[in-house]
Amino acid sequence: MPWRRGRQPAAAIEHVPPVVQRHIASFGLGPEAVRRAREAVTEYLPAAGVSPGSAFADAVLLVTSELVTNVLRHAPRSPVMDVGITVAAGQLVVSVADAEPRLPDLSDEAMGAGLRMVAELAADYDGDVSAEPAVDHDGKVVLVRFGMPS
């Protein structure tokens, strides 16, 4: 059966890759790192479809603060950290990469209060927390996934 003019079959539409929005900012470690990371994320949230001052925006900023604070505490020799926000397929992902290769223990028994709070905030938005080795350097990246509120 030929395609109707101007219409693609459903199978063709389903295989179109989703649009991905990504913003990454790099920061040196130091006393201004948390503030600068929050400012960078705050600036990007409207483009990601997140209302500034919303409960969701507050959760994303709190997670950003906690992840950057963890880099300052646990990867002090890392020369820089990358803070990223990625939006695709109904999810917003906050990522923080550093040069410390040791992955955090994300089990319930081993998580400190900060990471536990991060995991709870992610779960509030049908998300989760993970950590993996960095692809482009000897380090790691911690990822916090949130389902985008409707």
PADOMI-899168 format. One record per atom (N, C-alpha, C): residue in three letters; x, y negated, z negated. Coordinates in steps of 0.001 Angstrom, whole numbers, plus 500000, padded with zeros to 6 digits. Layout:
N
ALAXYZ...
end
This chain:
150
MET500847501178500000MET500000500000500000MET500895498755500000PRO500718497889500953PRO501582496699501007PRO501293495753499852TRP502322494978499483TRP502144493966498443TRP501249492874498969ARG500455492349498080ARG499644491192498466ARG500558489987498568ARG500232489121499473ARG501047487928499688ARG501208487150498380GLY502481486889497989GLY502751486082496795GLY502667486848495488ARG502404488127495529ARG502304488904494292ARG503265490074494323GLN503944490309493209GLN504815491467493108GLN504084492535492304PRO504397493798492570PRO503790494847491741PRO504294494738490306ALA503509495260489359ALA503865495174487938ALA505251495736487665ALA505638496816488329ALA506956497417488090ALA508077496435488408ALA507917495632489433ALA508944494654489783ALA509031493557488733ILE507923493171488183ILE507904492119487173ILE508489492607485856GLU508203493848485472GLU508673494387484201GLU510185494503484139HIS510850494574485271HIS512297494770485273HIS513079493476485439VAL512403492357485320VAL513073491072485366VAL513744490846484022PRO515039490575483998PRO515704490379482709PRO515135489159481979PRO515049489245480643PRO514518488122479876PRO515476486922479905VAL514921485762479703VAL515728484550479627VAL516433484527478272VAL517706484244478279VAL518495484199477055VAL519008482778476871GLN518784482238475678GLN519346480943475312GLN520415481202474264ARG521607480649474479ARG522691480894473532ARG523432479590473276HIS523741479370472008HIS524505478195471601HIS525551478670470598ILE526811478371470846ILE527887478769469930ILE528735477545469624ALA529033477358468350ALA529905476267467911ALA531037476873467087SER532240476371467272SER533406476851466519SER533809475810465487PHE534205476289464318PHE534592475409463213PHE535831475946462529GLY536675475040462087GLY537771475408461217GLY537225475645459814LEU537908476479459055LEU537482476706457680LEU537869475506456837GLY537021475133455941GLY537300474003455076GLY536033473545454392PRO536152472489453581PRO535025472046452764PRO533825471538453571GLU534032471169454822GLU532931470649455646GLU532268471726456505ALA532746472957456439ALA532283474003457356ALA530788474283457225VAL530277474395456020VAL528854474709455843VAL527997473574456405ARG528342472344456064ARG527575471195456550ARG527603471117458071ARG528782471286458646ARG528910471190460103ARG528147472305460807ALA528181473526460257ALA527445474646460849ALA525941474388460784ARG525456473907459648ARG524029473592459511ARG523612472495460492GLU524448471483460655GLU524125470406461603GLU524050470933463035ALA524987471800463404ALA524987472360464758ALA523735473201464994VAL523372474011464011VAL522184474853464144VAL520927473981464159THR520863472986463290THR519711472077463245THR519509471400464593GLU520598470987465212GLU520521470310466505GLU519953471220467586TYR520242472511467507TYR519825473443468538TYR518411473995468332LEU517901473992467111LEU516611474634466831LEU515463474170467728PRO515281472873467978PRO514161472476468854PRO514251473106470253ALA515449473189470818ALA515616473809472135ALA515287475300472092ALA515421475898470909ALA515110477313470736ALA513629477541470446GLY512869476449470364GLY511435476578470102GLY511075476631468634VAL511986476168467775VAL511760476200466323VAL511503474778465841SER510413474590465144SER510059473273464619SER510964472899463454PRO511667471761463557PRO512493471314462430PRO511614471107461192GLY512129471488460045GLY511391471325458803GLY510392472427458524SER510221473385459460SER509306474506459216SER509950475504458262ALA509130476377457700ALA509661477421456814ALA510652478306457563PHE510375478566458836PHE511289479388459630PHE512631478679459829ALA512592477388460156ALA513836476618460308ALA514623476626459005ASP513934476458457885ASP514612476489456585ASP515279477838456343ALA514605478937456719ALA515183480276456544ALA516433480436457399VAL516373479974458649VAL517528480075459550VAL518702479264458997LEU518433478077458494LEU519509477235457949LEU520097477823456664LEU519256478405455825LEU519755479035454598LEU520641480229454934VAL520228481018455911VAL521049482159456350VAL522380481658456917THR522337480609457716THR523574480036458261THR524508479622457137SER523976478914456151SER524796478464455012SER525435479643454296GLU524667480674454051GLU525180481832453305GLU526250482570454098LEU526034482762455396LEU527035483477456202LEU528338482694456304VAL528249481369456465VAL529462480546456523VAL530168480555455165THR529417480475454089THR530004480548452743THR530738481871452551ASN530172482959453067ASN530839484262452953ASN532153484280453722VAL532211483619454863VAL533486483536455589VAL534506482779454739LEU534085481671454140LEU535005480890453308LEU535530481710452132ARG534679482569451574ARG535081483389450416ARG535890484621450797HIS535483485284451896HIS536035486602452186HIS536964486661453395ALA537099485566454130ALA538010485551455283ALA538781484238455306PRO539420483867454189PRO540049482547454096PRO541215482342455065ARG541805483421455574ARG542926483263456521ARG542454483164457965SER541159483272458172SER540616483126459520SER540794481672459944PRO541445481406461073PRO541676480005461461PRO540389479283461854VAL539458480000462446VAL538185479410462861VAL537079480438462685MET535863479948462749MET534700480831462793MET533789480321463893ASP533069481237464502ASP532088480888465524ASP530708481120464943VAL529856480110465035VAL528474480209464573VAL527606480141465813GLY526769481151465986GLY525945481213467180GLY524473481373466873ILE523670480868467789ILE522229481076467778ILE521874481598469167THR521203482733469213THR520761483311470469THR519265483563470366VAL518533483172471404VAL517097483402471455VAL516790484176472725ALA516137485324472564ALA515721486142473698ALA514717487175473212ALA513822487530474091ALA512886488633473843ALA512169488506472497GLY511777487298472140GLY511021487105470913GLY511829487167469638GLN513140487142469752GLN514008487166468576GLN514936485962468565LEU515275485522467371LEU516332484541467168LEU517407485248466363VAL518649485177466848VAL519773485834466174VAL520774484779465754VAL521110484767464464VAL522182483940463935VAL523403484850463855SER524523484402464415SER525752485192464338SER526877484325463808VAL527709484938462980VAL528901484257462482VAL530066485225462646ALA531062484793463429ALA532233485620463701ALA533456484994463040ASP534337485853462524ASP535581485392461925ASP536686486367462278ALA537894486105461803ALA539056486924462149ALA539344488031461140GLU538502488227460158GLU538676489300459172GLU538046490577459729PRO538847491621459983PRO538284492829460594PRO537440493697459647ARG537612493523458342ARG536879494358457385ARG535390494010457428LEU534566495030457724LEU533117494833457786LEU532518494814456388PRO531517493980456161PRO530872493986454850PRO530051495262454680ASP529960495729453454ASP529122496883453123ASP527696496357452986LEU526815496771453878LEU525447496266453887LEU524455497214453216SER524980498175452439SER524072499052451697SER523451498264450542ASP522265498680450123ASP521571497979449040ASP522408497911447768GLU523156498961447492GLU523949499013446260GLU525149498071446295ALA525698497834447487ALA526951497082447590ALA526767495601447909MET525616495224448435MET525422493821448825MET525405492911447616GLY526073491774447763GLY526003490756446727GLY524679490013446835ALA524465489095445915ALA523195488365445870ALA522952487571447147GLY523999486982447720GLY523835486175448920GLY523395487000450121LEU524088488105450382LEU523693488945451511LEU522336489601451277ARG522029489921450040ARG520707490477449737ARG519624489454450087MET519855488198449734MET518902487147450070MET518771487012451588VAL519893487077452305VAL519878487008453761VAL519035488152454331ALA519247489360453824ALA518485490520454298ALA516992490354454014GLU516652489807452851GLU515246489597452511GLU514608488543453409LEU515332487461453690LEU514800486432454591LEU514590487002455998ALA515544487776456478ALA515392488394457800ALA514177489327457803ALA514032490128456756ALA512899491057456672ALA511564490317456638ASP511538489132456026ASP510309488332456004ASP509838487998457415TYR510759487990458380TYR510441487681459772TYR510697488895460669ASP510440490101460122ASP510590491355460872ASP511976491492461489GLY512999491096460744GLY514361491165461247GLY515246492034460388ASP516546491927460638ASP517513492727459892ASP518888492071459933VAL519832492702459244VAL521221492229459174VAL522127493370459629SER523138493035460425SER524128494026460823SER525488493350460939ALA526512494163461021ALA527878493659461215ALA528581494620462151GLU529443494056463007GLU530158494898463958GLU531507494264464279PRO532441495076464756PRO533725494510465161PRO533520493506466291ALA534304492452466291ALA534240491464467362ALA534748492096468653VAL534193491674469757VAL534574492223471053VAL535838491565471587ASP535989490271471340ASP537064489521471982ASP538232489149471072HIS538231489629469829HIS539360489363468932HIS539345490356467776ASP540426490364466979ASP540511491252465823ASP539735490637464676GLY538491490861464620GLY537647490314463571GLY536306490998463590LYS535327490311463065LYS533985490869462987LYS532972489784463276VAL531750490216463478VAL530619489315463621VAL529474489868462776VAL528865489005461989VAL527684489367461217VAL526496488769461947LEU525488489600462174LEU524308489222462947LEU523065489312462074VAL522257488275462102VAL520977488273461390VAL519897488043462436ARG519040489038462598ARG517960488961463582ARG516661488581462898PHE515939487660463521PHE514614487257463064PHE513639487459464219GLY512443487934463928GLY511380487868464908GLY510899486423464950MET510704485883466155MET510231484497466280MET508773484432465851PRO508449483523464933PRO507045483391464548PRO506218482853465725SER504971483279465761SER504126482818466876SER503441481514466548
end
